[in-house]
Amino acid sequence: MNIQAACSNAIPGTSVEPVLVAISMAVYINSLHGEFCFDDTFAVINNKDVVQSNSSLTALWTHDFWGQNISKSDSHKSYRPLTVLSLRLSRAIDGHLPPRPFGFHVLNVILHGLVTWLFLRLALELYSRKQNAARSTTERRAVLAALLFALHPVHTEAVSGIVGRAELLCAVFVLIGLLNYIQAVRDRAKQHAFLLGSALVCAVIAVLCKEVGLTMLGAFLTYDFIDFALLYLNPSSQSGERAAVSPGTRVRAKGGGVRMVSSGVKRSSSAARRRALRVVCSIALGVGYVVFRKRLLVQSLVDIFRKVENPIPFMPTVLLRWLNVAKLHTWYGSMLLFPYYLSADWSFACVPTVGSLFEWVNGLSATFYLIVLLFFFPILLNPRSPDWWLQGFCVLGLVIGPFIPASNIFLYVGTYIAERLLYLPSMGFSLVLADWLQTLFERDVPSDWARRRAPIPAGRIQKCIGHGLVVAFLLAYSVRTSMRNRAWSSEADLFMSALEVCPQSAKVQLNCGILNRRYQNWDQAQAHFQTAVDVEPGYCDPTYWQGLTYLNAGDQANGVAYLERAVECIYTRAQAVSSLNMIYHMLHQSQPTSGEHLEAWARILVRVDEWEDACTYFHEASALYSAQGNNSAAHVAREQCMQLGVAPKQATQACSLLQSYALQDDEAATKYIRGPDAVRCRL
C-alpha cells in the first residue's frame, strides 16, 4: 500500500468544490420530510403575510417577522421583511393552503449549500494571506474549514427549522459582502467604488434578512484596521518588495507559496482616501439603519419577554447578572466545541442560574474568557506576523462580532440560548479550528512561534494519523447532525429530545404537556404542566392548559376554576375567556332558568373590563333570580352592576331590562345610570 499517495488525497483541494457543496446538502437530506415544528407554526402557518396571497406586499415593510404591526407594543420587533418575502415565495411555489413543509425545507438545504460554498471562497481568501503558505496547504485549510462549518451539528436548528431561513439568507449576503469588501481593500482604484458599493448593498440586504447582519459592518472595519496595521508592521525584510510590488497584489514566496502584500504599502494619499471612504460609509450605513429602525419601530427594544425566556434581567443584583452573562457565553462556547447536548429550547431553568460569586462554575467562565484572550496574545508577542492578525480577525470580526446581539451585554434579548444564533459565529470558529488542526498535522508549519510549541513529527505516518483523526471528527459531526435532523422531523420528536436535555425547562415541560394532551394522556400532561409551574411559579401559561386538560378528563369544577385563574394571565387571557364563554353558554343552555351561570360569566367580563356587557348579564341573571323568587340573589346581581356604572348609551337597554323583568326599582336604576346625562326609568 502506498501510504504517501493515500495521505496526499486525505484532504482534497478546491477542485472538489461541487463535492463539498453536495456533502453539505446531503447531511441534511433526512430533514426534507420534516413537519412544521415549534416556531415554524407562528412564522408560516399563522403568519398572514406568508399564507394570504391577497395580503399586500407593502405590509411586509411595516410588520414584524411574525406578521404583527411592528410599531405595536406587543410586537417582538424582529424586522426581517426579505426573509418573510422568501417564505411567501416558498408558499406560492408550493401552491397549497395550508402550505406543505417540503418546499420550505428544500430551499433551506440549498441555501446552506450556497453558504458553504461562499464560506469556502472566504476561507481561501483569508488563508492566502498567511506567510509562506503553499497553495496546496491553503486549499486544504479552506476545505477543512468549510467541512467543519457545513457539518457542525449546532446548525441543525438553522437548516432543519424553517424559521432558520433568516440565518441562512443573512449569511449568504454577509459572505458576499465580505468578499467584495476584501477585494475593495486590495483594489487600487479601478473597481474600488463598485466593490465598496456592492459590499454595502449586501450589508443592507443582510440586515433586512436578519438584524445580526448589521455586525457585518463591524467585520468590515476590523478587516480594514488589520490591513492598516499590517501596512506599518510588515517586516523590514520585505521593504524591497514593497517598492517593487503594487499594493494588494499576490507575490510568490519561497517554496512555491503565495502571500499578500498589504494594500497601501506605498502609503499613497489616494489609498488613505479610499480607506477613509470605506470607514465613513460603513459607519454612516450603521447609523442610518439604527435611525431608520428607531423611526419604524417607535420602540426599538423588546421589553415583553419573561423570566422563563431570559432570566438574566430578573437577577436581583448587577453582579449576578454579569456572572450569568459570563456563564451564558461559556455555554455557547461549549456548544461550538462539543456539540453533543443540543436542544430546541434552552429556556429557564434548563441551564441553572448563578446565585453566588463563589460557585465553581464561575471558574469555568473565567477560564473560557482567558482562552479567548489567548487568541490575541500572540499579536502582542509578534505584532508583525500576518498570521496572528488573521487569527485576530477571525475571532474578533467573525466570532465575537456576530455574537454580540445574542450576548446580553449591551441589551437583553428575548431568547436566553438558541443554537441558530451560532450560525454566523461558527464561521470564525471553523476558520481558527481548521488553521490549528492543519498546523498540528502538517509539515509546513507557517509560524515559527507555532512550530516551537507544536513539535509534532511531520512524517507520513503522523500525517495519516492526523488526517484520520480529522476524518473521524467530521464523521462524528455528520452522525450527530443526522441525529438532530430526526429530532426536527416532528414536534413530538423535537419536544421529547428537548426533554432529555432540559428536563428543568419550564417551557419544555409545558410543550411536553401539550403534546401528551394531544394523545389524551391526561395524567402525564398534568404532571408536565405542574412541573412547569414548580420550576417557575410566575409562569402562568400552564394554568390555562391545566384547565383544558381537567375539562377533557371530565373534571368540570377544576377545569372551570383553572380557566378562571388563567384569565389573570395576559398571555392566555383571550383563550381562557373564549373557552369560558363556550362553557358558560352550554351550562346556561342546560339550565335556562338559572341565573348562576350568567352571573359567573358577567364576573369574567368584569375582570377583562367589558363592563357594559357584564351589566347586561348581571341584569339578566337578576331577572332569572327574581322569577325563581330568590330576591336576595337578584339584588346582589343588580348591585354588582350598579357598582360599575355604565355609559349613557346603555341607559335605554338598562331601563328596558328593568321594565321587562318588572324590577320596579327606580332608585336602583338611577344609581345604575350615573353622570350628568343620567336618566330615570319611567314605568
N, C-alpha and C positions, 0 to 999 in steps of 0.2 A: 504493500500500500504506500502510495506517495503522500506522506504526511504534509509536505510543503505545499503541494497542489491543493490538498483538502483545506488547509488553513488559509491559503490565499483567496479562496472563494467563500470563506465563512461569512464574511460581511460584504455584500455586493456593492458595486459602485452606483452612480446615478443612472446608469443605463437601465436599471430596473425600476425606474420611476413608476411605470404603469403597474408593475407587480406590487410595489409599495402601496399605491393607492388602492389596488384590489384587496390587499391584505387588510388595510384599514377599514374597508367596507365589509369584507367577508366576516370579520369578527362580530359584526352586528347583524348578520343575516337572520339570526333567530329572534330578532326584535321586530321584524316586519309584520308579524301577525299578532302583535300585542294590541290590547284594548286601549281605550281612553282611560288613563289612570290618574287618580289624585287630582292635581290642579288642572289637568287637561280638560276636565268636565267644565270648569269655570272659564277657561281660556278659549275653548272651542264650542262645546255643545251649548252652553248657556250665554255665549257672547253674541249678541245680536249683530255686532259689526262683522262677525265671521259667517254666521249661518243665514242671515237675512240678506238675500240678494238685492232687495229693494232698499236696503239701508244706504244712506248717502255716503259716498266716499269722503266727502268733506268732514263727516262726523269722526273719521279716524284721527283727524288732527286736533280734535277737542276732547277725545275720550281717552281714558287710560287703557292699559293692556287688557283689562277685564271687561271693557265695554261701558264703564261708568263715565259720567261727566267729570273730567279731571279737576275742575275747579271746585267741586263739592268737598265738604269737609270729610265725608266718609270714603273718599277715593284713596286708593293706595299710591297714587301719584307716580305710577310706573308708566312713563311716556315712551311708547315703542310703536309708533304708527306704521313703520315699514315692516316690522315683524307681524303685526296684525294683518297688514295687507298681504303678506306672503301666506298666512293661514287662510285668508279669504280666497286667495287664488287656488290653494290646495283644495279647499271645499268646492270651488267652482269646477275644477278639473274632475273631482270625484263625482259631482253631479247628483248626489243623494242627500236627502234630508230624513232623518238625521245623518250627518256625514259618517263615512266609514273611515277607520283609522289607518288603513293600509297605505293610502297615498301619502298621508302625512309622515308616516314612518319612512317611506321610501325616500322622500325629499330630505329628511333629516340625515339619513345614512349617506346620501350623495353629497350633501354639504360637508359632512365630516371627512369624506374622501377628498373634497376640494381643499378644505382647511389643511389636511395632512400634506398635500402637495405644495401648497403655498408655504407652509412651515418648513418643508424641506428646502425650498428656494431661499428662505430667510437664513436657515442654518448654513447653507453653502456660502451665502454672502458674508455672514459673520465669521465663520471659521476660516475663510480665505484671508482674513486679516491677521491670523496668528503668525508669529515669527517662524520662518524656516519650516513651514508645514508643507509636506509633499502633497501633490494633488490627490493621490490615492488616499492618503490619510485624511485629508479634508473631506473627501466624499464619504469615507467610511464613518467619520464622525457625524456627518449630516444625516446619513441614512439611519444610523443608530438612534440619533436624537428624534428623528421622525417616527421611528418604530416605537420608541418609548412613549412618545406622545399619543400616537394612534391607538395603541393597545392599552393604555392606562385605564384600569377599572374605575377610577373616580369619574371618568367621563360618561359613564353609563346613563346617569340621570339626564345629562345634556343631550345625548343622542337618542336613547330609548324613550325618554319622556318628551312628548310633543312640545311641552312648554319650553324645553331646552332649545327650541328654534331660535330664540332670541340670542343665546350664547353663540350658536353656530353662525348665524348671519353676521353678528357683530365681529366675530373672529375673522371671517372672510375679508371684511373691509379693513380691519385693523392690520392684517398681514399685507394686503395690497398697498395700504397707505405707508406702512413701514418700509416696504421695498422701494416705493417711489421716493420716499424721503431720503433714504440712504443713498439712492442714486443722485438725488438733488445735492446732497452734501459733497459727493465726489465730482459732480459735473462742474466744469469751469464756467460756462456761460451759455452755451448754445441752447440746451434744453432745461436749464435750471428753473425758469419761470413755469414751464409746463409741468415738470416733475413736482415742484412745490405745490402748484395749484391742484394737481390730481391727488396729491397726498392729503391736502386739506379737504378736498371734496370727499375723499374716502372717510376722513375723520367725521365729517358731518353725517354721512350715511351710517357709519358705525354707531354714532351716539343716538341716532333715530331708530336703530335696531335694539340697542340696549344702552342704558346710561353709562355703563362701565367703559364704553368706547371713548369717553372723554379722557380717560387715563392714557390713551394713545398719544395725546399731545405731550404728556409728561415723558413718554418714551422718546418722542422727537427731540425734546430739549435735552434729555440725558445723552442721547447719541451725539448731538451737536457739542455738548460740553466735553465729552470724551474725545471727540475729534479735535476740539480746540486744545485740550490738554496734551494730546499726542503731538500736536504741532510744535509745541515748545519743549517737549520732553523726549524727543527722539534721540537716540544715542548719537554721540559725535562722530561715530564711525560711519554714519550714513550721510554726513554733511556733503560729501562729494556727490553722492547720489541725488541729494536734494536739488543741487544746481542743474543737474542734467536731466531730471525727470519731471514731467509735468505733474501738477497736483492731481491726486485722485486716480493715478494710473497704476496698473499692476506691474511688478517687476519680478524677474526670475531670480530666486535666491539660490544659494549653494545647495547642491543635492537635488536640483530639479524642482524645488518648492516654489510656491507663489506667495507673495505678500503684498500688502498695500502700502504705498507711500502716502502719508497723511495729507489730506487736502489742505491747501493753504500754506504749504511749506515755504513758498516764496514770500509769504506774508504780504501779499499784494492788497492794496486798498479795495480792489474790486471783490476779492474773496471776503474781506471783512464786511463789506456792504451786503453781500449775499447772505452771510451768516446772520447779520443783524436783521435782514428782511425775514429770514426763516423764523428767528426767535420772536420778532414782533408779531408776525402773522399768527404764529401758534398761540401766543398769549392772548391776542385780540380775539381769536376764534373761541378760546375757552371762556373769556369774559363775556363775549356775545351770547354764547349758549346759556350761561348762568342767568344773564339778564332776561333772555327770551323765556327760559323755563320759569323764572320768578313771575313774569307777567302772565304767562299762560296758566300756571297752577294756582296763583294767588297765594297759596301756602305751599312752599316747596318741600317741606319735610313731612314725613308721616308721623302722626302722634296718636294713632288709634290702635297700635299694637299693644299686646298684653304681656304679662309676665310669662305666660305659658309659651309665647312666641320668642321672646328675648328677655331673659331675666336680668341682664346687666343693668339697665336703667333703674331697676327696682331694688338694687342693693342699697343697704342703709347708709353706707359711708363711701366717700370718694376712694379711699384706699381699697376697699373690697371691690369696687367697680374696676379699678385698674388691674387688680390681681386676677379678676375673672376675664378681663380682656386679654391678659397675658396667657391665661390657660386656653382661651379660645384660639389664639394664634398657634400655640403649641399643638392643639388638637388638629387644626388644619394642616400643619406641617407633618404630623404623624400620618395623616391620610395620604399625603403625597409619597412619603417614604415607605409606608406599609399599608397599602390599600386593601386590607382584608375585612376589617369591620366597617361595613358600609350600610347606610340606611336611608330610606327616602324621607325620613322625618327625624330630626335631631332636637325636637323641641323640649322644653323643660319638663321633667328633670332627667333627661337621658344622660347628659353629662353633669355630674354633681357640681354644684357651685362651690367656690372657695369661700369659706366662712371665717378664715383667720390667716394672719400673716405667717403663722408658724406651721402651716400644713406642708407636708413633704412635697406636694405637687408643685408648690412654688419653686422648689429647686429644679424641677424639670423645666419649668418656664424659663428660669434664668439660664439654664444650660442651652435651651433652644436659641435664645437671643444671642448667647455667646457664639454659637456655631454660625449664626447668620453674620455676625460681625467679623468672624474669621475669614469670610469670603472677601472682605475688603482689606484685611490686614496685609496681605502680600503687596498691595498697591503702595503702602507706606514703606515697605522694605525695598521694593524695586519699582519706583514710580515711572521708570522709562520703559517698562515692559508692556507692549500692546496686549499680550495675553491676559494679564491681570486686569487691565482696563476693560477688556472684552468681557471677562467674567463679572466685573462690577456692573457693566451694562445689563447683562442677563439677569443678575439678581435684583438690581435696583429698578431698571426700566421694564423688565418683563415678568418679574415675580412680585416685588413689593408694590410697584405702581398699580397694576391691575387689581391687586388685593385690597388696596386702601378703602374702596367703597364698602367692602364687607367687613372691615377690620374693627368697627365700632370705636375708632379713635377720634375722628372728627365729628361724627354724628352716629346716632344709634339707628339701627336698621330693624325692620320687622321680621327678619329671619336670623335666628341665632347661628345655625350652621346649615349650609346647603352645599352639597357636593358639586352641583353645576357651577357654583361660583369659582371653582378652581380651574375651569376650562382654560381661561386665558393665563392665569399664573403658572399653570403646569407647563407652558411653553418654555419659560425661562428655566424652570426646574429641569426639564428634559435636556436643554442645551448644556447646562452645567454638569448634570449627571453623565451624559454621553461623553463630554470632554474628559471627565475624571476617569471614566472606565477605559477610554482609549489611552489615556496617559499610563494607566496601570498595566495594560496588557499589550502595548505596542513597543517596538524597539525605539522608534524615533520620538523620544520624549521631547516635547518642544521647549520646555522651560528648564533652565539649569536648577532653579530652586526646587521644582517638582522632581527633577531627576535625583537630586541628592536625598529627597525624602521619600522616594518611592523606588528603591533599588531592587525592583523585581526582575529576575532574569528574563531576558527577552528572546530566548531560544525558540525553536519551532514548537517543541512540546509545550512550553509555557504559553505560547500564543494560542495553541489549540485548546489548552485548558481554559484560558481566559475567554476565548470565543465560545467554548462550550457552556461556560457559566452564564455568559450573556444570552445565549440562545435559551438556556433553561429559564433565565429570568424573564425573557419575553414570552416564553410558553406559559409560564405561571401567570403573567399578566393576561394572556389570551384566555386561559381557562377561567380565571376569575371574572373577566368581563363577560364571557358567555354565561356564567352562572348568574351574574347580576341581570343580564338581559332576560333570563327566565323569570326572575323576580318581578320584572316590569311587564310581564305578559298579561297580568290581570290585577285588579285591585285586591283580590283575595290573596294572591301570592305576594303582592307588594306589602300589604299590611302585616301578614304573618312573618315575612322576613324582617320587617322593621321591629316586630315584637321580640324577635330573637336577640336583636342588638340593643334595643331600647325599651326594656320592659318597664322602666320607670318614667317613660314619657307620657304625660297626661293626654296629649293628642293622639299618640299611638294607641293608648288604651281606649280612647273614645272611638277611633276608627275601627278597632277590632270589635268593639261592642256593636257598632252599627253593622259590621259585616256579619256577626253572629245573629243579629236580629233579622237580617235578610233570610237567613236559613232557619228562622224560627227556633233558634237555640236561646230561649228566653233567659234561663238561669245564667248561662255563660255570658250573655250580653249584659245582664245586670251586674255581674261580677266585674266585668271590664269597666262599666260606667262608674261603679263605686270606687274602683281603684284609681280612676282618673281624678275623682273628687278628692280622694285621700292624698294623692300626690300634690295637688294644688287646690286647696279649698276654695280659692277665689275663682276657679274655673267653673263658670255657670252653665256652659253648653250641655254637659251631660244630664242636667236636670230635665231638660226637655225630652231627651231620648229615654230617660228612665220612665217618664210619664207615659210616653207612647208604648213602651215595652210592657208596662203594667196593664195598659188597656188591651194590648194584644194577648196578654196572658189571662185576661178575664178579670183582673182586679180593678174594677171601675173606681172605687173610692181612692186608692193610692194613685191611680192614673190621673184623675182629675186634680188631686192635691199637688202632685208634682208639676203638672202643666200650669197650675195657678202660680206655683213658685217660679216657673220658667218665664212668666210674664215680666218679672223683675229683671231678667237678663236681656240687655239691649240687643244681643246677638241672636237670640231665639224668640224675641218678643212677637214678631209678626207671625211666625209659625205657630207659636203657642196660642195666640189669640185666635187664629184661624181654626186650629184644632178644637179649642174650647167652644167656639161658635157652633161648629157642627155637633159637638157632644150635647150642648145645652138645647140646641134645636131639636135633636132627636129625643132628648129626655122630655122636653115640653110636649112634643107630639104624642109621646106615650102617656103623659098625664096632662091633658089640655086644661083641666080645671084647677090645676095647682099653680100658684104664683111663685113657688120656691125657686124654680129653675130660671124664671125670668128675672127675679131679684138677684140671683147669683150672677147671671150674665151681665146685669146692669152694673154690679160692683166691679166686674172685669173691665167694662167700658170706662168706668171712673178712673181706674188705675192707668189707662192709656190715654186719658184726657179727652175722651169722647163724651163730654158731659151732656150734650143735648140729646144724643141717642140714649144715654144712660137714664136720663129723666123720663123719657118715653117708656122705657121698660119698667122703671120703678112704678110709674103710674098704672101701667097695665097689670103689674103684679099686685098693686094695691087694690085695683078693681076686682081681681080674682079673689083676693083675701076677703074683701067685703062681701062678695057673693057667697062665700062659704061661712060668713058670719064671724070671721076672725078679724075683728075691728082693730085689735092691738097691733097685729102684724101689718094691717093695711096702713095704720097711722105711722108705723116705723118706716115702711117703704116710702110714704109720701115725704116724711121728714128728711130722709136721705137725699131726696131730690131738692127739697127746699134749701138745704144747706149748701147746695152747689150754685143755685141760681141759673137762669137761662137768658139767652139773648131775647130782645123784644120780639124778634121774628117768630119765636116759638110760643108767643102768648096765645095765639089763636088755637094752635094744636093743643096746648096745655088746657085751655078752657074747654075745648071740645072733649078731651078725655074726661075732665071733671064732670061735665054735663052728662056724657054718655053713660058714665058709671054711677050717676046720681050721687056723686060725692059733693054735697052742697055745703062746702066749707069755704065761704067767701074769704075769711081771714087767711086761711092756708093758701088760697090762690093768690092773694095779694103778696104774701111772703115769697111765693113761687116766682112771681113776676116782679122783679126789682128794678130800680133805676128810675131816672126821670121820665122815661117813657112807659112806666108801668101802667097797666090797665086792670080793671076789675071785671071779673066774670059776671055776666048777667044771666040768671037762670030764668 
